[in-house]
Every structure is written in structure tokens, then in C-alpha cells.
Amino acid sequence: MNNIVVLLFFIISILIIILICYISYNLIQIHILEERIKQKESEDEDYSDGEDPNYIEQYHMLGGEDE
């Protein structure tokens, strides 16, 4: 009987550790996504005047000329 209690305690402990790791991993992923969103928003604000350098560069590569 004592062996069964020890085995159950061991299994429950491992499950709790796995759960903690899973929650921590998800929290880290959420934090990374939040940082990417903030970075994307700041990039969008940089080109709010419509002068996106990537667009201008592609325009020149396709043979467009400035006025």
C-alpha cells in the first residue's frame, strides 16, 4: 500500500512539473508575440507619410522613375 502512495505522488509531481513548463512556455510565446506586435506598430508609424523605402526601391527596380 505504501508503494502505491509513493508511486502516485511521484506521478502527480511529474504531471505538475510538466504543467508548469507548459504554462511557462506559453507565457514566453505570448510575450514574444506582444513584442513583435509592438515592433510592427512602430514600423507602421515610421512610414505614416506614405514614403515606404521598400516600395520606392521596388518601384525603381521595376523601371519607374521619380518625377
Secondary structure as the mmCIF struct_conf table of DSSP 4:
data_model
#
loop_
_struct_conf.conf_type_id
_struct_conf.id
_struct_conf.beg_label_comp_id
_struct_conf.beg_label_asym_id
_struct_conf.beg_label_seq_id
_struct_conf.end_label_comp_id
_struct_conf.end_label_asym_id
_struct_conf.end_label_seq_id
HELX_RH_AL_P HELX_RH_AL_P1 ASN A 2 ASP A 46
TURN_TY1_P TURN_TY1_P1 TYR A 47 ASP A 49
BEND BEND1 GLY A 50 GLY A 50
HELX_RH_AL_P HELX_RH_AL_P2 PRO A 53 MET A 61
TURN_TY1_P TURN_TY1_P2 LEU A 62 GLY A 63
#
